[in-house]
């Protein structure tokens, strides 16, 4: 389909399959599952109504990916004291997970003769705050085990996002590392400016003025800075995933106001995010899985590898349900498929296998999340004497 408003309307329309499949309170499927499926149905695998190579759609999808990772970074509870207190045990569990992930990654790559052991290891070790933190919020999960788990998810997500471009292009590890440092440095500078403006009272004044005059100034500036850092990432050949996530962490560290959080959520979840995931589904040619059945096996093995790597945290005192809940992944696999496709290093059907594995881990996380929700939730009394669940808010909800 040629680029037009009708084509864009089609992308947005089929993206509604995400909320429709996620509608059930019992299933609680992540919205992205339906959006990816919608893309598969109308893209290369299915009807062919959407051309994923169309420049305008690709451009919007890239913005959507950056925004999705920005929201993911904003979901990391950096200002929560439990994150700092849980860093040491989280690092110990993550170290154990990484050791197993490396062993399994190279074993799987050797068994399937792909030569991608290093980035399979990164996939196995990764977690996704973009999936897990919204599930924590929607299921109102709490408790000491969850408090220990959140730092592990945050650290694993950040570390794997930084490591992925290095393992995808080992021959350019030096330039890629410098590019990653440049993106991280710009995000750190953004945090410094935000912190200084907050400390001097400028941010509250700008917020009040923008709210009173309906300027949407915070949203405009946030999107501007994100686009600038994403442009830098593209210039230094680093995934825009890193730009979005790092800036999200910076905003989370300062503490976004509710109004900005709602604006970012609406822009991303209502428009740009669905475009990205539908485009991603449309980009996949699942017919390659039929032509290369071993890639279906690879997808299942990759999912089992991720679950097995995270399950090793049981040896360090984390219940198995909690450990498997942390195995959900989406950002790192998506970036691996996007960058791998651009570099031409993926075997036919390998990208679909990687995303199949990611969807399996999300499904397992959804199941274990419901089991965690079935536990008794602590109840506290507020000042008025009424009771409410003692679930800590996400930074974007403060």
C-alpha positions as CSV (number, residue, x, y, z in Angstrom):
1,X,0.0,0.0,0.0
2,X,1.4,3.4,-0.9
3,X,2.0,6.0,1.8
4,X,-1.2,7.9,2.6
5,X,-3.5,8.8,5.5
6,X,-5.6,5.8,4.6
7,X,-2.5,3.5,5.0
8,X,-1.8,5.1,8.4
9,X,-5.4,4.7,9.4
10,X,-5.2,1.0,8.5
11,X,-2.1,0.6,10.8
12,X,-3.9,2.3,13.7
13,X,-7.1,0.4,13.1
14,X,-5.4,-3.1,13.1
15,X,-3.5,-2.0,16.1
16,X,-6.7,-2.0,18.1
17,X,-6.4,-5.8,18.1
18,X,-3.9,-5.3,20.9
19,X,-6.5,-3.8,23.4
20,X,-9.1,-6.3,22.2
21,X,-7.0,-9.3,23.0
22,X,-5.9,-7.7,26.3
23,X,-9.5,-6.8,27.3
24,X,-10.0,-9.9,29.5
25,X,-9.2,-9.4,33.2
26,X,-8.6,-13.1,33.5
27,X,-6.0,-13.4,30.7
28,X,-4.3,-10.0,31.1
29,X,-2.3,-10.4,27.9
30,X,0.1,-7.6,27.2
31,X,-1.2,-5.2,24.5
32,X,1.8,-5.6,22.3
33,X,0.9,-9.3,21.7
34,X,-2.2,-8.3,19.7
35,X,-0.4,-5.5,18.0
36,X,2.4,-7.8,16.8
37,X,-0.2,-10.3,15.6
38,X,-2.1,-7.6,13.8
39,X,1.0,-6.6,11.9
40,X,1.7,-10.3,11.0
41,X,-1.8,-10.6,9.6
42,X,-1.6,-7.5,7.3
43,X,2.1,-7.6,6.6
44,X,4.6,-9.8,4.7
45,X,3.3,-13.0,6.3
46,X,-0.4,-12.3,5.7
47,X,-2.4,-10.1,3.4
48,X,0.4,-7.8,2.4
49,X,-1.7,-4.6,2.9
50,X,1.2,-2.9,4.8
51,X,4.6,-2.4,3.2
52,X,7.1,-2.3,6.1
53,X,9.7,-0.9,3.7
54,X,7.7,2.3,3.1
55,X,9.9,5.2,4.3
56,X,7.2,7.2,6.1
57,X,6.0,4.2,8.0
58,X,9.5,3.2,8.9
59,X,10.2,6.7,10.1
60,X,7.2,6.7,12.4
61,X,8.0,3.2,13.6
62,X,11.5,4.4,14.6
63,X,10.0,7.3,16.6
64,X,7.6,4.8,18.2
65,X,10.5,2.5,19.2
66,X,12.3,5.4,20.8
67,X,9.2,6.5,22.7
68,X,8.5,2.9,23.8
69,X,12.0,2.6,25.3
70,X,11.6,6.1,26.8
71,X,8.5,5.0,28.6
72,X,10.3,1.8,29.6
73,X,13.1,3.9,31.2
74,X,10.5,6.1,33.0
75,X,9.0,2.9,34.5
76,X,12.2,2.0,36.3
77,X,11.6,3.1,40.0
78,X,14.9,4.9,40.4
79,X,13.6,7.2,43.1
80,X,12.3,4.2,45.1
81,X,14.6,3.5,48.1
82,X,14.1,-0.2,47.6
83,X,16.0,-0.1,44.3
84,X,19.1,1.2,46.1
85,X,18.8,-1.2,49.0
86,X,18.3,-4.2,46.7
87,X,21.3,-3.5,44.4
88,X,23.8,-5.8,46.1
89,X,21.6,-9.0,46.1
90,X,20.3,-8.1,42.7
91,X,23.8,-7.9,41.3
92,X,24.6,-11.3,42.8
93,X,21.5,-12.9,41.2
94,X,22.2,-11.1,37.9
95,X,25.8,-12.4,37.9
96,X,24.6,-16.0,38.4
97,X,22.0,-15.5,35.6
98,X,24.7,-14.0,33.3
99,X,27.0,-17.0,33.8
100,X,24.3,-19.5,32.9
101,X,23.1,-17.2,30.0
102,X,26.6,-17.2,28.5
103,X,26.9,-20.9,28.7
104,X,23.5,-21.6,27.3
105,X,23.9,-18.9,24.6
106,X,27.0,-20.4,23.1
107,X,25.6,-23.9,23.5
108,X,22.4,-22.9,21.5
109,X,24.5,-21.1,18.8
110,X,26.7,-24.1,18.4
111,X,23.8,-26.5,18.2
112,X,22.0,-24.4,15.5
113,X,25.3,-23.3,13.8
114,X,24.3,-19.6,13.9
115,X,27.5,-18.1,15.4
116,X,25.4,-15.8,17.5
117,X,26.3,-17.1,21.0
118,X,27.2,-13.7,22.4
119,X,23.9,-12.0,21.6
120,X,21.9,-15.1,22.5
121,X,23.6,-14.8,25.9
122,X,22.4,-11.1,26.1
123,X,18.9,-12.2,25.2
124,X,18.9,-14.8,27.9
125,X,20.1,-12.4,30.6
126,X,17.8,-9.6,29.7
127,X,14.6,-8.5,31.4
128,X,12.1,-5.9,30.2
129,X,11.0,-3.1,32.5
130,X,8.6,-2.1,29.7
131,X,6.7,-5.3,30.2
132,X,7.2,-6.1,33.9
133,X,6.6,-2.8,35.5
134,X,3.2,-2.2,33.9
135,X,2.2,-5.7,35.0
136,X,3.4,-5.0,38.5
137,X,1.1,-1.9,38.5
138,X,-1.9,-3.5,36.9
139,X,-1.8,-6.6,39.0
140,X,-1.0,-4.5,42.1
141,X,1.8,-6.8,43.1
142,X,3.8,-6.2,46.3
143,X,5.7,-8.0,48.9
144,X,9.4,-8.5,49.9
145,X,10.2,-10.9,47.0
146,X,9.0,-8.3,44.5
147,X,10.9,-5.6,46.3
148,X,14.0,-7.7,45.7
149,X,13.1,-8.4,42.1
150,X,12.6,-4.9,40.8
151,X,16.3,-3.9,41.1
152,X,17.3,-7.0,39.2
153,X,14.9,-6.2,36.4
154,X,16.1,-2.6,36.2
155,X,19.8,-3.5,36.2
156,X,19.4,-6.3,33.7
157,X,17.4,-4.2,31.3
158,X,19.9,-1.3,31.4
159,X,23.0,-3.6,31.2
160,X,21.7,-5.7,28.3
161,X,20.6,-2.6,26.3
162,X,24.2,-1.3,26.6
163,X,25.7,-4.7,25.8
164,X,23.6,-5.6,22.8
165,X,25.2,-3.2,20.2
166,X,28.6,-4.4,21.3
167,X,27.9,-8.1,20.7
168,X,26.0,-7.5,17.4
169,X,29.0,-5.7,15.9
170,X,32.1,-7.1,17.7
171,X,34.3,-5.9,14.8
172,X,33.3,-2.3,15.6
173,X,33.2,-2.7,19.4
174,X,35.4,0.3,20.0
175,X,33.4,2.8,17.9
176,X,30.2,1.4,19.1
177,X,31.3,1.6,22.7
178,X,32.3,5.3,22.2
179,X,28.9,6.0,20.5
180,X,27.1,4.3,23.4
181,X,29.1,6.4,25.9
182,X,28.2,9.6,23.9
183,X,24.5,8.7,24.1
184,X,24.7,7.9,27.8
185,X,26.7,11.1,28.4
186,X,24.0,13.2,26.7
187,X,21.3,11.6,28.8
188,X,23.3,12.2,31.9
189,X,23.7,15.8,30.9
190,X,19.9,16.0,30.4
191,X,19.4,14.6,33.9
192,X,21.9,17.2,35.3
193,X,20.0,20.1,33.7
194,X,16.6,18.7,34.9
195,X,18.0,18.2,38.5
196,X,19.4,21.7,38.5
197,X,16.1,23.2,37.3
198,X,14.2,21.2,39.8
199,X,16.4,22.3,42.7
200,X,16.2,25.9,41.8
201,X,12.4,25.8,41.5
202,X,12.3,26.4,37.7
203,X,10.6,23.1,36.8
204,X,7.6,23.7,39.1
205,X,7.2,27.2,37.8
206,X,7.4,26.0,34.2
207,X,5.0,23.2,35.0
208,X,2.4,25.5,36.5
209,X,2.7,28.0,33.7
210,X,2.4,25.3,31.0
211,X,-0.6,23.8,32.7
212,X,-2.4,27.1,33.2
213,X,-1.7,28.3,29.6
214,X,-2.1,24.8,28.0
215,X,1.3,24.9,26.4
216,X,2.2,21.2,26.8
217,X,5.7,22.6,27.3
218,X,7.1,19.6,29.2
219,X,5.9,17.2,26.5
220,X,7.4,19.3,23.7
221,X,10.8,19.6,25.4
222,X,10.8,15.9,26.3
223,X,10.1,14.8,22.8
224,X,12.7,17.4,21.4
225,X,15.4,16.1,23.7
226,X,14.5,12.5,22.9
227,X,14.7,13.2,19.1
228,X,18.0,14.9,19.5
229,X,19.6,12.0,21.4
230,X,18.0,9.5,19.1
231,X,19.5,11.4,16.1
232,X,22.9,11.2,17.9
233,X,22.4,7.5,18.3
234,X,21.7,7.1,14.6
235,X,24.8,9.2,13.7
236,X,27.1,7.1,15.8
237,X,25.5,3.8,14.7
238,X,24.0,2.9,18.1
239,X,20.4,1.7,18.5
240,X,17.8,4.3,19.3
241,X,16.7,1.9,22.0
242,X,19.6,3.1,24.1
243,X,18.7,6.7,23.5
244,X,15.1,6.3,24.6
245,X,15.9,4.1,27.6
246,X,18.7,6.3,29.0
247,X,16.6,9.5,28.7
248,X,13.7,7.7,30.3
249,X,16.0,6.8,33.3
250,X,17.0,10.5,33.5
251,X,13.4,11.7,33.6
252,X,12.5,8.9,36.2
253,X,15.4,10.0,38.4
254,X,14.1,13.6,38.5
255,X,10.5,12.4,38.9
256,X,8.1,13.3,36.1
257,X,4.9,15.1,37.1
258,X,1.6,13.3,36.6
259,X,0.5,15.5,33.7
260,X,3.7,14.7,31.7
261,X,3.3,11.0,32.5
262,X,-0.2,11.0,31.2
263,X,0.8,12.9,28.0
264,X,3.7,10.6,27.3
265,X,1.5,7.6,27.9
266,X,-1.2,8.8,25.6
267,X,1.2,9.7,22.8
268,X,3.1,6.5,23.0
269,X,0.4,3.9,23.9
270,X,-2.3,5.5,21.8
271,X,-0.4,6.2,18.6
272,X,3.4,5.8,18.2
273,X,3.7,2.6,20.1
274,X,1.0,0.7,18.2
275,X,2.5,1.9,14.9
276,X,5.9,0.5,15.9
277,X,4.6,-2.9,17.0
278,X,2.3,-3.3,14.0
279,X,5.2,-2.3,11.7
280,X,7.4,-4.8,13.5
281,X,4.9,-7.6,13.0
282,X,4.4,-6.6,9.4
283,X,8.2,-6.8,8.9
284,X,8.3,-10.4,10.0
285,X,7.9,-13.1,7.3
286,X,6.7,-16.1,9.3
287,X,6.6,-18.1,6.1
288,X,10.3,-18.4,6.7
289,X,9.5,-20.5,9.7
290,X,7.5,-22.8,7.6
291,X,10.3,-23.0,5.0
292,X,12.8,-23.5,7.8
293,X,11.1,-25.5,10.5
294,X,14.3,-25.6,12.6
295,X,13.8,-21.9,13.3
296,X,10.6,-22.8,15.1
297,X,12.6,-25.1,17.3
298,X,15.2,-22.3,17.7
299,X,12.5,-19.9,19.0
300,X,11.3,-22.5,21.5
301,X,14.9,-23.2,22.6
302,X,15.6,-19.5,23.0
303,X,12.6,-19.1,25.2
304,X,13.6,-22.1,27.3
305,X,17.1,-20.7,27.5
306,X,15.9,-17.4,28.9
307,X,13.6,-19.1,31.4
308,X,16.4,-21.5,32.5
309,X,18.9,-18.6,32.9
310,X,16.5,-16.6,35.1
311,X,15.5,-19.7,37.1
312,X,19.0,-20.0,38.5
313,X,18.1,-17.1,40.8
314,X,16.3,-19.8,42.8
315,X,19.7,-20.9,44.1
316,X,20.1,-17.4,45.7
317,X,16.8,-17.5,47.5
318,X,14.3,-16.1,45.0
319,X,11.1,-18.2,44.5
320,X,10.8,-19.8,41.1
321,X,7.6,-17.9,40.3
322,X,9.3,-14.6,40.9
323,X,12.4,-15.6,39.0
324,X,10.3,-16.6,35.9
325,X,8.3,-13.4,36.2
326,X,11.5,-11.5,35.6
327,X,12.3,-13.4,32.4
328,X,9.9,-11.3,30.2
329,X,11.7,-9.5,27.4
330,X,10.8,-7.3,24.5
331,X,13.1,-4.3,23.9
332,X,16.4,-6.2,23.6
333,X,15.0,-8.9,21.2
334,X,13.3,-6.3,19.1
335,X,16.5,-4.3,18.8
336,X,18.5,-7.4,18.0
337,X,16.1,-8.3,15.2
338,X,16.1,-4.7,13.8
339,X,19.9,-4.2,14.0
340,X,20.6,-7.8,12.9
341,X,18.3,-7.3,9.8
342,X,20.0,-4.0,8.9
343,X,23.5,-5.7,9.2
344,X,22.3,-8.7,7.2
345,X,23.6,-11.2,9.8
346,X,20.3,-13.0,10.5
347,X,19.6,-16.4,8.9
348,X,16.1,-16.8,7.2
349,X,13.5,-17.0,9.9
350,X,16.0,-16.2,12.7
351,X,14.4,-12.8,13.5
352,X,11.0,-14.4,13.7
353,X,12.4,-17.1,16.0
354,X,13.9,-14.4,18.3
355,X,10.5,-12.6,18.6
356,X,8.7,-15.9,19.1
357,X,10.9,-16.6,22.0
358,X,10.2,-13.1,23.4
359,X,6.5,-13.7,23.2
360,X,6.8,-17.0,25.0
361,X,8.7,-15.3,27.9
362,X,6.0,-12.6,28.0
363,X,3.3,-15.4,28.2
364,X,5.2,-17.1,31.0
365,X,5.5,-13.8,32.8
366,X,1.8,-13.1,32.5
367,X,1.0,-16.6,34.0
368,X,3.5,-16.2,36.9
369,X,2.2,-12.6,37.4
370,X,-1.3,-13.9,38.0
371,X,0.1,-16.5,40.5
372,X,1.9,-13.7,42.3
373,X,-1.3,-11.7,42.4
374,X,-3.0,-14.6,44.0
375,X,-0.8,-14.2,47.1
376,X,-2.1,-12.2,50.0
377,X,-1.6,-8.5,49.3
378,X,-0.6,-6.5,52.4
379,X,-3.1,-3.9,53.4
380,X,-2.4,-0.6,55.2
381,X,-4.5,2.1,56.7
382,X,-4.3,5.6,55.5
383,X,-4.9,8.7,57.6
384,X,-8.6,8.5,57.2
385,X,-8.8,5.0,58.5
386,X,-9.7,3.4,55.1
387,X,-7.7,0.5,53.8
388,X,-5.8,0.2,50.5
389,X,-3.3,-2.1,48.9
390,X,0.2,-1.3,49.9
391,X,1.6,-1.2,46.3
392,X,4.3,1.4,45.7
393,X,3.6,3.8,42.8
394,X,5.7,3.9,39.7
395,X,7.8,7.1,39.3
396,X,5.6,8.2,36.5
397,X,2.5,8.1,38.7
398,X,3.8,10.4,41.4
